[in-house]
């Protein structure tokens, strides 16, 4: 599917509600469980998403619009908010994410992007040249990646409990995301 800004906004708008419906009020055995050393729990994923709202998507979009390829995006520390979030509850993080996402979407809409803006190029510090359209499509796919990750991590908590049914549960066989 070709990138479509309205469709991207439709997905980005729903992510906070999807996370809240899945995670709010859940026992910590579901929300703090992970896949082992160095992996993230659903709690950690929400902390990461908050950090990305503040330091990734809109700042990089503005960098493209203001500087083009002349200035590389600031590096993004994917674990930048994990330690600061430890003293919060998941419900607090879910609320903070909803607020941060609403602010990001308000800022994105205020840019009044036209098709020519979406083709503007910026410079990613690792990937090189990217367009604003690619960045915004990635934002939506990033949400879906982490929704998948949360589902996988939660399912793995019942990895032994499902017994032989495991062979029919694809989520239990997924090797994760990213290379």
C-alpha positions, 0 to 999 in steps of 0.5 A, spaced: 500 500 500 502 506 498 503 511 504 497 515 505 497 521 510 490 520 512 490 513 513 497 514 517 493 519 522 487 514 522 492 509 525 496 513 529 490 516 533 487 509 535 494 506 538 493 509 545 486 507 545 488 500 543 494 500 548 489 502 554 484 497 552 489 491 552 493 493 558 490 498 563 488 494 569 491 488 567 495 484 572 503 486 573 504 478 571 502 480 564 505 487 563 511 486 567 513 480 563 518 479 558 522 474 553 528 474 558 534 478 559 535 484 555 528 484 552 522 489 553 515 488 557 509 491 555 510 496 560 517 498 557 514 498 550 509 504 553 515 507 556 519 507 549 513 510 545 512 516 550 520 517 548 519 516 541 513 521 541 517 527 544 524 525 541 523 522 534 517 523 530 515 530 530 522 533 531 525 529 525 519 531 521 521 538 522 528 537 521 526 534 514 522 541 513 527 546 516 533 543 514 532 537 508 538 533 507 543 539 510 542 536 517 542 529 520 536 527 525 539 527 532 540 520 534 535 517 538 536 512 544 531 507 543 531 506 551 531 513 553 525 513 557 526 506 560 529 508 567 525 514 568 519 510 567 520 505 573 517 509 578 511 510 574 505 505 574 503 503 567 496 506 568 500 513 568 504 511 562 498 509 558 495 516 560 502 520 558 502 516 552 495 518 550 497 525 552 503 525 548 500 522 542 495 527 542 500 533 542 504 530 536 498 529 532 496 536 533 503 538 531 503 534 525 496 537 523 498 544 524 504 543 519 498 543 513 502 538 509 501 538 502 503 532 497 510 536 495 512 536 503 511 529 503 517 528 498 522 532 501 528 529 504 532 528 510 538 525 513 537 519 517 544 518 521 544 511 520 540 509 514 541 516 509 536 519 505 529 518 507 523 522 505 518 525 510 513 520 507 517 514 509 518 517 516 510 518 517 509 511 514 514 508 519 511 512 525 505 508 523 508 501 522 512 502 528 506 502 532 504 496 529 511 493 530 510 494 538 503 492 538 505 485 535 511 485 540 506 486 546 502 481 544 507 476 543 511 478 550 504 477 553 503 470 549 509 467 551 507 468 558 503 462 557 508 459 553 508 452 557 501 453 560 498 452 553 501 445 552 501 441 546 496 447 543 503 451 542 504 448 535 498 452 533 499 458 536 504 462 531 505 468 536 509 463 540 513 462 534 515 469 532 522 470 533 521 478 534 522 484 530 527 488 527 534 486 524 
